């Protein structure tokens, strides 16, 4: 895993680059894996997206010679050594409110770099924790996403056109003291608490608060509805609820969240396949891959550290 302080310093240098091609080469030369994304957009231009990220100078030069104005994507988590809390400001959703709650709770004090996004939001960069996977997640209602393992972020000085004006991702603040990792699980519990997993009594009868699970599913936003329904269905499956009863319990809530009948039925079936014993799992690893979603674990500062020398 790259040294996160070297990555943060490289991002600061890249922010002042005269072009995106120069910035991409600068990041790669510092050992930061990058990949090209759509001009003024977020969609990867490589076949496998962030999985194609590279710090190989020749590869990076070739990518940006083909598309000189491609935005710069960086995989987050162990691949790059940094994770990012993405604070979104869009329409009625203002993630800055949730960020303040997290700051007041002392959960985001270790941010090493703040990047202003073209929409008025913010990317807060933290060092990844060595040897500990923290997967990406969304808390759409709070306006906050976490970009960790199996995720990526658009890095400065990438740009987008908003309301007819070209704006770029720009380093807004740098911290040199008290930089440290973020506990993504605690942050998610604060901003988007999940219902407690129901317990199975020793007498054999199943105690499931399906109504509470349904209420939680109904409040999920776009981008997190399927995974939330999947998680809730896993909880019911693990506690002996039949697939039909799970559909009855969660179907109306999932519909109110915006899912179609077909999406609901498919997701609940997937949850029940994923909770089968390994010997009953679906071929080609389908149940194993889906089953991972059933896991219960989930004044301006000054530059005073030599690690931040540019």
C-alpha positions in Angstrom: 0.0 0.0 0.0 1.4 3.4 -0.9 2.4 5.7 2.0 -0.7 7.8 2.6 1.3 10.9 3.5 3.2 10.7 0.2 -0.2 10.3 -1.6 -1.6 13.4 0.1 1.5 15.4 -0.7 1.3 14.3 -4.4 -2.3 15.4 -4.6 -1.3 18.9 -3.3 1.4 19.1 -6.0 -1.0 17.9 -8.7 -3.5 20.6 -7.8 -1.1 23.2 -9.2 -0.4 21.4 -12.5 -0.9 23.3 -15.7 -3.0 20.4 -17.3 -4.7 17.2 -16.4 -2.1 15.2 -18.4 0.7 16.7 -16.4 -1.2 16.1 -13.1 -1.8 12.5 -14.0 1.9 11.9 -14.8 2.9 13.7 -11.6 0.7 11.5 -9.4 1.9 8.4 -11.2 5.6 9.4 -10.7 4.8 9.6 -6.9 3.5 6.0 -6.9 -0.2 7.0 -6.9 -2.2 4.7 -9.2 -4.5 6.6 -11.5 -6.9 5.9 -14.4 -8.6 8.2 -16.9 -12.3 9.1 -16.6 -14.7 10.8 -18.9 -13.9 14.4 -19.9 -15.6 16.6 -17.3 -17.3 13.5 -15.9 -16.8 10.5 -13.5 -17.3 7.5 -15.8 -14.1 5.5 -16.2 -12.6 5.3 -19.8 -10.9 2.0 -19.2 -12.7 -1.4 -19.5 -12.3 -2.3 -15.8 -12.4 1.1 -14.3 -10.5 1.5 -11.1 -9.2 -2.0 -11.4 -7.1 -0.8 -14.3 -5.4 2.0 -12.2 -1.7 2.2 -12.7 1.3 4.2 -11.7 3.3 3.0 -14.7 4.6 6.1 -16.4 4.3 4.7 -19.9 0.7 3.5 -19.4 -0.4 6.8 -17.8 1.3 8.8 -20.6 -0.5 6.6 -23.2 -3.9 7.1 -21.6 -3.6 10.9 -21.4 -2.1 11.2 -24.9 -5.3 9.7 -26.2 -7.6 11.8 -24.0 -5.5 14.9 -22.8 -8.5 16.4 -20.9 -9.6 13.1 -19.2 -10.5 13.6 -15.5 -8.3 11.7 -13.1 -9.6 8.8 -11.1 -7.8 7.3 -8.1 -8.8 4.0 -6.5 -9.5 4.4 -2.8 -8.6 2.0 0.1 -5.6 -0.2 0.2 -4.8 0.4 -3.5 -3.9 4.0 -3.0 -3.4 4.3 0.8 -6.2 6.9 1.2 -9.9 6.8 1.8 -12.3 9.6 1.2 -15.5 10.9 2.9 -17.5 12.5 0.1 -19.8 15.4 1.3 -22.4 16.1 -1.3 -24.3 19.3 -1.8 -27.1 18.7 -4.3 -30.6 20.1 -4.4 -32.3 19.7 -1.0 -29.5 17.5 0.3 -26.7 19.2 2.1 -24.1 16.8 3.4 -22.4 19.6 5.3 -25.0 19.3 8.1 -24.1 15.6 8.5 -20.4 16.4 8.3 -20.8 18.9 11.2 -22.5 16.2 13.2 -19.6 13.8 12.6 -17.1 16.6 13.4 -18.9 17.4 16.7 -18.8 13.6 17.5 -15.0 13.6 16.9 -15.3 11.1 14.1 -13.6 13.0 11.3 -10.8 14.9 13.1 -8.0 13.0 11.3 -8.7 14.5 7.8 -5.4 15.3 6.1 -6.7 17.0 3.0 -9.9 18.8 2.1 -10.8 19.2 -1.6 -13.6 21.4 -2.8 -15.8 19.8 -5.5 -17.4 21.6 -8.5 -20.9 21.2 -7.0 -19.9 23.0 -3.7 -19.3 19.8 -1.7 -16.1 18.4 -0.3 -13.8 15.4 -0.4 -12.1 14.7 2.9 -9.0 12.5 2.5 -7.8 10.2 5.3 -5.0 7.7 5.5 -6.3 4.1 5.0 -5.7 1.7 7.8 -3.1 -0.9 6.9 -4.4 -4.4 7.0 -8.0 -3.4 7.5 -10.6 -3.4 4.7 -13.2 -0.6 4.8 -15.6 -1.0 2.0 -17.3 1.9 0.2 -20.9 2.8 1.2 -23.5 5.5 0.7 -25.7 7.4 3.2 -27.8 9.2 0.6 -30.3 10.7 3.0 -27.4 12.3 4.9 -25.6 13.4 1.7 -22.4 11.6 2.6 -20.6 8.7 0.8 -17.6 6.8 1.9 -15.0 5.9 -0.7 -12.9 3.0 0.6 -12.0 -0.4 -0.8 -13.7 -1.2 -4.1 -14.3 2.5 -4.8 -12.6 5.5 -6.4 -12.6 9.2 -6.3 -12.1 12.0 -8.9 -8.9 13.9 -8.0 -7.8 17.5 -8.4 -7.4 19.3 -10.8 -10.1 17.4 -12.6 -13.0 19.5 -13.7 -16.8 19.6 -14.5 -19.1 22.1 -16.1 -21.9 23.2 -13.7 -24.6 25.6 -14.8 -22.5 26.5 -17.9 -19.4 27.3 -15.9 -16.3 25.1 -15.8 -15.2 24.4 -12.2 -12.5 22.2 -11.0 -11.7 20.0 -8.0 -9.4 22.2 -5.9 -7.4 21.6 -2.7 -9.1 23.8 -0.1 -7.3 23.0 3.2 -4.2 21.1 4.3 -3.6 19.6 7.8 -0.3 18.7 9.1 -1.2 17.8 12.7 -3.3 15.0 14.1 -3.8 13.3 10.7 -5.2 9.8 11.2 -7.6 7.2 9.9 -11.3 7.4 10.0 -13.5 4.7 11.4 -16.0 4.2 8.6 -18.2 1.8 10.5 -18.7 4.3 13.4 -19.3 7.1 10.9 -22.0 5.1 9.1 -23.6 4.2 12.4 -23.9 7.9 13.2 -25.2 9.1 9.9 -27.2 6.1 8.7 -27.9 3.7 11.6 -29.1 0.2 10.6 -31.7 -1.6 12.7 -30.1 -4.0 15.1 -29.9 -7.6 13.8 -32.6 -9.7 15.4 -31.6 -12.4 17.8 -32.8 -16.0 17.8 -34.1 -17.0 21.2 -32.8 -20.3 22.7 -36.3 -21.7 22.7 -36.2 -22.0 18.9 -38.9 -19.4 18.1 -37.8 -16.6 15.8 -37.9 -13.0 17.1 -37.7 -10.7 14.2 -38.7 -7.0 14.3 -39.8 -7.1 10.6 -41.7 -3.8 11.0 -38.6 -2.0 12.1 -36.6 -3.4 9.2 -39.4 -2.4 6.8 -39.4 1.1 8.1 -35.7 1.4 7.6 -35.9 0.0 4.0 -38.6 2.5 3.1 -36.4 5.4 4.0 -33.5 4.4 1.7 -32.5 6.7 -1.2 -31.5 6.0 -4.7 -28.2 4.2 -4.9 -28.7 2.3 -1.7 -32.2 0.8 -2.0 -31.2 -2.6 -3.4 -28.4 -3.2 -0.9 -30.5 -2.1 2.0 -33.4 -4.5 1.0 -30.8 -7.2 0.5 -29.4 -6.6 4.0 -32.8 -6.6 5.6 -33.9 -9.8 3.7 -30.7 -11.5 4.9 -31.6 -10.7 8.5 -35.0 -12.3 8.1 -33.6 -15.3 6.3 -31.0 -15.9 9.0 -33.8 -16.0 11.6 -36.0 -18.5 9.8 -38.5 -16.3 8.1 -39.8 -17.9 4.8 -39.1 -16.1 1.5 -42.8 -15.5 1.1 -43.2 -13.9 4.5 -40.1 -11.8 3.8 -41.7 -10.5 0.7 -44.8 -9.7 2.6 -42.9 -7.9 5.3 -40.5 -5.9 3.1 -42.3 -5.6 -0.3 -44.4 -2.5 0.4 -41.5 -0.7 2.1 -39.2 -1.4 -0.9 -41.9 -0.2 -3.3 -42.2 3.1 -1.4 -38.4 3.5 -1.7 -38.8 3.3 -5.4 -38.1 -0.4 -6.3 -40.1 -2.3 -8.8 -41.9 -5.6 -8.0 -39.3 -7.5 -10.1 -36.3 -5.8 -8.4 -37.8 -6.6 -5.0 -38.4 -10.3 -5.8 -35.0 -10.7 -7.3 -33.2 -9.0 -4.4 -35.1 -11.1 -1.8 -34.3 -14.3 -3.7 -30.6 -13.3 -3.9 -30.6 -12.7 -0.1 -32.0 -16.2 0.6 -29.5 -17.8 -1.7 -26.7 -15.9 -0.1 -27.6 -17.2 3.4 -27.6 -20.8 2.4 -24.8 -23.1 3.7 -21.8 -23.1 1.4 -22.7 -26.5 0.0 -26.0 -25.1 -1.3 -24.5 -21.9 -2.8 -25.1 -21.0 -6.4 -22.5 -21.8 -9.0 -19.7 -19.4 -10.1 -19.5 -17.8 -6.6 -22.8 -15.9 -7.0 -24.0 -16.5 -3.5 -20.6 -16.0 -2.0 -20.3 -12.5 -3.6 -23.8 -11.5 -2.6 -23.3 -12.9 0.9 -20.7 -10.4 1.8 -23.5 -7.8 2.0 -24.9 -9.9 4.8 -21.9 -9.1 7.0 -22.9 -7.3 10.2 -19.5 -5.6 10.4 -19.6 -2.5 8.5 -8.8 28.5 12.4 -7.2 26.9 9.3 -4.4 24.4 10.2 -0.9 25.2 9.2 1.6 23.1 7.4 4.1 22.2 10.1 5.2 18.7 9.3 8.3 17.7 7.3 6.2 15.0 5.7 4.2 17.8 3.9 7.2 19.5 2.3 6.3 20.1 -1.3 
